[in-house]
Amino acid sequence: MWQLKLRTHLVDTMGFTNSTHDLCLFSRRMNDSVLVEGVYVDDIIVSHNGNKHLEWFKNEFTGPNGFRAKHVGELSWFLGVEVVQHADYTVNLSQSQYVKKLC
């Protein structure tokens, strides 16, 4: 039920397109900007190329007909994977903590 409610809000209310390859992936183009949203259970990550549209997303997502949510800042960990974002827009992913636990 949660996924259906979330999907309905993102697609019908906010104008996102649901991926046909991965039902937990949504995207929306706005002029020259793109927002991509990934969902895992109740964790959501948003990738964007324009802060103006990130603000739009946060306001629409948590608005009167939206969801209770909080923005916790730049992504640094997700599902046990360390995420390092660089100024040149490249991203490094690492599971070194997981590997250390195995040893």
Buried (B, 14 or more C-beta within 10 A) or exposed (E): EEEEEBBEBBBEEBEBEBEEEEEBBBBBEBEEBBBBBBBEEEEBEBBBEBEEBBEBBBEBBEEEEBEEEEEEEEBEEEEEEBBEEEEEEEEEEEEEEEEEEEE
